[in-house]
Amino acid sequence: MAIGMSELKKGLKIELDGIPYRITEYQHVKPGKGAAFVRAKIKSFLDGKVIEKTFHAGDKCEEPNLEEKSMQFLYHDGDNYQFMDTVSYEQIALTEGQIGSNTKWLLDGMSVSVLMFNNKAISIEVPQVVELKIISTPPNFKGDTSSAGKKPATLETGAVVQIPFHVLEGEVIRVNTENGEYLERVK
């Protein structure tokens, strides 16, 4: 199904020249002279590169043949990240380049959404909120309060996030994976 210029919006998945993209930024431009157009930044699902593309009134792009499969992260073998389909038990391997910055949130046994393009795995999406244990953080000092500042904490996956002073090593916290922000302690 063809997608016209008027249907474009942020987050939409499109296919150009056989490559699937996601629109990350979108701006409708109406110049004083001439026809309106859309200026968009699109990110490739295959290599993660962001390019700027201009769409004019007659331009059409295709809807990509994308499918999301729920899979379980098994382990990292040094070169690849191994995932297993929880229904068919089929295993696939993805490279660090395909996973991108999501590697810092992966924990053995975690369920993720694997994005398939023409039945080939191309990337993953981790849950928006994950619960991870703090393995190291500086100690608290007298006078540190929950509203004061923040300190760095290394999580069990290797990710480093800023946490409030009152949160201690060994505690489990919730983190937003989209922006890497601390949300709350898990009770």
N, C-alpha and C positions, 0 to 999 in steps of 0.2 A: 504494500500500500504506500503510495507516494504521500509525502508530507510537504505541504506548501509553506511559503514564508510566513503567512499569517498564523500558522499553528506552532511555530517555534517558541520554546520557552526554556527557562533554566531547568536543568535536570533531565531534559528529554534525550532519549537515545536515538541517534540517527546513523545512517550508513552512507559514506561517500567513497567512491572509487574502491569498493569492496572492503573498506576498513570501518569498523564500528567506533563511534565517538559518543561522548556525553557532552551536552552543552553546559559549560561551567559559568559563563557570563553571557548576558544577552542585553542588547541595547537597540531599540527601535529608533531610527534616525529619519527625521522629516526635514530635508534641506529646503531652503527657501525656493530654490530652483530645481526642477527635476522630480523624479519619482522617489518615494520613500524606499528605504532598504533596512536590513537588519545586519548589525555588526555583532558577531558572536565569537567567543573564545570556546574552542572545542578541544576536549582531551581524548586522546586515543586510548582505547581499551587494550590494544596490543602492546604498545611500548610506553604509554604514559606521557607522551609528548603533547604539549598544548600548542595549538596553532590558532591564528586569528583568521576568520572566514567571513566574507561579506555575502549576504543572500539578497538577491533582487526579486522584484515582484513575480516573475515567471519561473524562478528557480524551484526545483523540486528535489527532494532527497528521499531515499528509501528508509523504511523501518527495518532495522537489522534483525537477523534471525538469532536473537539472544534467548537463552533459557537459563534459569537459575536452579541449581540443584543443591539440596542440603547435604553437606558432607561433613565428616569428622576429621579434624587434624590429627594425624598419627604421630609424626616425628620429623625432625630435620636431619637429613643424612650428610650434611656438609655441603652438598651441591644443590640438592632439591628439597622441597617441602612435600611430604607425602600426605595424601588425603584419601579417605575411603568413603564410597557411597554407602550410606546407612541402609539402603534398600537392597541393592544388588551385591554389595561387598566388593565391588570393583575398585581398584586403587589407581590413582593418577598422581603424577608428580608435576609440580610447578616450580619454576625458578624464582630466585629472589627478585629478579626484574619484573616478573609477572605479578608478584604479590605486592611489591613496592613497600611503602611505609607501614603496611599492615603487619609486617613480620614482628614488630615490637609488641603486638597484642596477642600473638598466638601462644596458646597453652595446650599441652598434650591433652587430647580428648575433647577439645572445644568444638562445638558445632559452628560451621561457617556456611555462607552461601557462595557456591562456586559458580561463576558466570561462564556459560558455554556459548561459543559463537560457531555456528555450523557444526555442532556436536564436538567441538574441541575446546578444552578448558583454556581460558585466557586470563582470568583474574579472580580474586575473591573479595568478598565483603564480610568483615567481622561484625559481630553485634555492636550496636551503637553504645551500649553500656556493658562493661565487663567488671567482674570482681576479681581483684588480684591482691596477693599478699605482699607486704612491704618487707624486703630482705635487708635493706640497710638505709639508715637515715641518721643525721646527727642527733645527739641526745638533747633533751630539753634542759633549759636552765630556768632558775627561779625567776618568775616574772613573765614567762612566756604565757600568753593567753590565747584563747581561740580567735579573737578578733584582731590580733596584732599583725603579724606578717606571715611569710611562707618560707619553707625550707625544702630542699630537693630530697626526693626519696627514690631509691631504686627498687623496682618491682620484680617479682619472680620471673618475668619474661625478659628482663633487661631494660625495659622502658624506664625513663626518668621523668617524674612528674613533680610539680610543686604542691606541697601539702601544708596545712596549718601546723603551727608549732605543737599543738596538743596531741597530734596523732603520733603514735609510737611505732618503733620497729616491731614486726611480728603481727601487726594488725592487718585485717583485710579491709580494703577500700573499694569503692565503686569509682570507675573512671570513664569519662566520655571519650570514646575512641576517635571521634571526628576532630576534636580540638585538643585532646590530651589533658583535659582539665579534671582535677579532683572534684568529685560530687559529694560523697559522704562516706562515713565509716559504716561497715556492715556490722550490725549488732549481733 
